[in-house]
Amino acid sequence: MSEVDEEPDAAEDRPGDGTPRKRPGLVVLAVVVAALLVCCCSAVLGLIISWSAGLFHTSA
């Protein structure tokens, strides 16, 4: 028997062979968390800029 006959087909993906598996649930969760972080940070930054510009101060 040759070495080719003893080994399974190399083209098949076998579990545990070191190839990374895609986890779509974690990718979606990471995108949602990143979007929320960007939105919240931009809202806080806008409030800080508005406050420093005097838009929230009451006119006396």
Backbone as CSV, one residue per row, in Angstrom:
resi,resn,N_x,N_y,N_z,CA_x,CA_y,CA_z,C_x,C_y,C_z
1,MET,0.841,-1.185,0.000,0.000,0.000,0.000,0.882,1.243,0.000
2,SER,0.434,2.202,-0.736,1.191,3.445,-0.764,0.712,4.373,0.355
3,GLU,1.454,5.431,0.546,1.128,6.398,1.598,-0.183,7.121,1.300
4,VAL,-0.514,7.291,0.027,-1.746,7.964,-0.379,-2.965,7.136,0.031
5,ASP,-2.862,5.823,-0.059,-3.989,4.955,0.287,-4.275,4.941,1.786
6,GLU,-3.265,5.161,2.606,-3.448,5.088,4.054,-4.089,6.340,4.634
7,GLU,-3.849,7.496,4.031,-4.361,8.748,4.565,-5.714,9.070,3.948
8,PRO,-6.607,9.676,4.744,-7.868,10.120,4.159,-7.626,11.285,3.207
9,ASP,-8.645,11.614,2.461,-8.544,12.678,1.469,-8.124,13.978,2.133
10,ALA,-7.080,14.604,1.639,-6.561,15.829,2.232,-7.465,17.018,1.960
11,ALA,-8.339,16.927,0.986,-9.217,18.047,0.648,-10.368,18.185,1.637
12,GLU,-10.653,17.136,2.383,-11.756,17.210,3.339,-11.342,17.993,4.570
13,ASP,-12.288,18.759,5.120,-12.040,19.471,6.375,-12.289,18.511,7.523
14,ARG,-11.274,18.331,8.319,-11.398,17.453,9.467,-11.376,18.283,10.735
15,PRO,-12.214,17.966,11.708,-12.180,18.720,12.959,-10.867,18.488,13.685
16,GLY,-10.345,19.550,14.261,-9.126,19.437,15.033,-7.858,19.511,14.224
17,ASP,-7.943,19.880,12.952,-6.728,19.952,12.153,-6.096,21.340,12.165
18,GLY,-6.592,22.230,13.033,-5.980,23.544,13.177,-6.606,24.628,12.339
19,THR,-7.566,24.302,11.495,-8.202,25.341,10.701,-9.245,26.058,11.548
20,PRO,-9.256,27.387,11.517,-10.243,28.115,12.324,-11.641,27.947,11.765
21,ARG,-12.588,27.794,12.652,-13.980,27.668,12.234,-14.669,29.006,12.446
22,LYS,-15.539,29.347,11.515,-16.270,30.606,11.619,-17.420,30.439,12.602
23,ARG,-17.601,31.425,13.448,-18.700,31.409,14.394,-19.562,32.632,14.106
24,PRO,-20.590,32.479,13.293,-21.383,33.640,12.877,-22.079,34.330,14.038
25,GLY,-22.446,33.602,15.075,-23.100,34.219,16.224,-22.185,35.198,16.925
26,LEU,-20.922,34.815,17.089,-19.968,35.707,17.743,-19.617,36.898,16.860
27,VAL,-19.592,36.694,15.566,-19.296,37.800,14.652,-20.416,38.833,14.694
28,VAL,-21.659,38.374,14.680,-22.806,39.287,14.744,-22.802,40.036,16.074
29,LEU,-22.532,39.325,17.163,-22.489,39.965,18.477,-21.385,41.013,18.546
30,ALA,-20.241,40.720,17.980,-19.135,41.678,17.978,-19.477,42.924,17.166
31,VAL,-20.160,42.753,16.044,-20.554,43.899,15.221,-21.571,44.760,15.962
32,VAL,-22.529,44.129,16.636,-23.536,44.881,17.383,-22.893,45.651,18.530
33,VAL,-21.991,45.022,19.264,-21.310,45.694,20.369,-20.474,46.860,19.861
34,ALA,-19.790,46.666,18.745,-18.982,47.744,18.179,-19.855,48.912,17.732
35,ALA,-21.007,48.621,17.132,-21.909,49.685,16.694,-22.472,50.460,17.888
36,LEU,-22.846,49.747,18.935,-23.351,50.426,20.136,-22.273,51.284,20.782
37,LEU,-21.060,50.790,20.806,-19.958,51.551,21.383,-19.713,52.835,20.600
38,VAL,-19.726,52.746,19.279,-19.518,53.931,18.452,-20.655,54.932,18.641
39,CYS,-21.901,54.450,18.681,-23.043,55.349,18.850,-23.018,56.043,20.204
40,CYS,-22.754,55.276,21.252,-22.744,55.863,22.597,-21.606,56.861,22.760
41,CYS,-20.442,56.516,22.251,-19.301,57.425,22.370,-19.533,58.713,21.589
42,SER,-20.133,58.617,20.419,-20.382,59.826,19.641,-21.454,60.686,20.300
43,ALA,-22.449,60.064,20.937,-23.477,60.830,21.645,-22.873,61.562,22.844
44,VAL,-22.026,60.885,23.591,-21.379,61.519,24.744,-20.463,62.645,24.283
45,LEU,-19.742,62.423,23.232,-18.856,63.458,22.708,-19.654,64.677,22.240
46,GLY,-20.782,64.440,21.597,-21.637,65.550,21.184,-22.181,66.335,22.362
47,LEU,-22.578,65.645,23.429,-23.050,66.334,24.629,-21.942,67.158,25.279
48,ILE,-20.738,66.617,25.309,-19.613,67.357,25.900,-19.304,68.601,25.084
49,ILE,-19.315,68.486,23.783,-19.048,69.652,22.928,-20.161,70.685,23.077
50,SER,-21.395,70.230,23.145,-22.515,71.163,23.320,-22.436,71.868,24.670
51,TRP,-22.078,71.130,25.691,-21.971,71.716,27.030,-20.839,72.753,27.068
52,SER,-19.708,72.427,26.447,-18.587,73.361,26.460,-18.874,74.587,25.595
53,ALA,-19.762,74.454,24.607,-20.123,75.587,23.764,-21.182,76.462,24.436
54,GLY,-21.730,76.011,25.540,-22.702,76.802,26.278,-24.144,76.600,25.853
55,LEU,-24.436,75.541,25.154,-25.790,75.336,24.681,-26.745,74.879,25.780
56,PHE,-26.235,74.361,26.886,-27.080,73.923,27.972,-27.160,74.934,29.123
57,HIS,-26.440,76.007,29.017,-26.488,77.028,30.074,-27.738,77.870,29.917
58,THR,-28.389,78.165,31.030,-29.585,79.002,30.986,-29.170,80.463,30.870
59,SER,-29.879,81.172,30.057,-29.561,82.602,29.927,-30.207,83.361,31.064
60,ALA,-29.450,84.217,31.711,-29.958,84.939,32.880,-30.330,86.347,32.560
